[in-house]
Amino acid sequence: MNPAMLQPFLTTALPIMLTVLVAVLVNNKRLDDMKTDIARRLDKIEQRLEKIEAKLDNHENRIIRLEERTSPLAGIR
């Protein structure tokens, strides 16, 4: 390789390539951080939904018991 051809590469192309490489690595880290944050938030939402579901199940059981106690057909059996 001719050293005269290597000079423009070292002065222009190499810094550009290094800058692009650093930018890709930094953005990749940011994407990983965002994925982690989203996963954490989704876990919190899932926990809240499970709590709500448990409360609804409890209310469903209470409604069934109330319906059984107040049903006009309960004494006929």
N, C-alpha and C positions, 0 to 999 in steps of 0.2 A: 504494500500500500504506500502510495506517495505521501510523504509528510505534509506537502502543501495542501492536499485534500483533507487531511486530518484536522488541520487548524480551523476551518469553518465549522466542522462538526463539533469540536470541543468548545468553541465560543458561542454557537447558537443552538444547535440541536440538543446537546447534552443538558444544558440548563432547563430547556423546555421539557425534555423527557423527565428529568428529576422533579420538576414542579408538578407535572401531571401525575407522576407516581405518588408524590406526597399528598396531593389533593385526593386521589383515589383512596389512599389508606385512611386519611382523616375522615372522609365521607363514609367509608365502610364502618369505622368505629362509631360514628354518629348513628348510622342505621342500626347497629347492634344495640346501642343504648336505647334507641327508640323502640326496638322490638322488645327489649327487657321491660321497659316502662309500660308498654301496651299489655304485655303478658301479666304484669303485676296488677294493673288496673282491671283486666278481665277476671283475674282471680278474685279480686275484691267484689266485683259485680256478681260473680257466681256465688260467693258466700252470702251476699245479701239476698239473692234470689232463693237460696236454700232456706234461709231464715223465714222469708215470706211464705214459701211453700209449706214449711212446718206449721206455721201459724194457720194457714188456710186448711191444712189437714185437720188440725185440732178443732177449728170452727165447724168443719164438715161433720165431725163426730158429734159435736154438741148439738148441731141442728138435727141430726138423725135421732138423737136421744129425745130432744124436745118434741119432734114430730111423733115419735112413738108414745110419749107421755100424753100428748094433747090430741091424738087422733081419736075421732069419734068411733072408729071401728076397733079400737084397742080392747074395749070391754066385751065385745061380741065374741071373740075367739074363745 
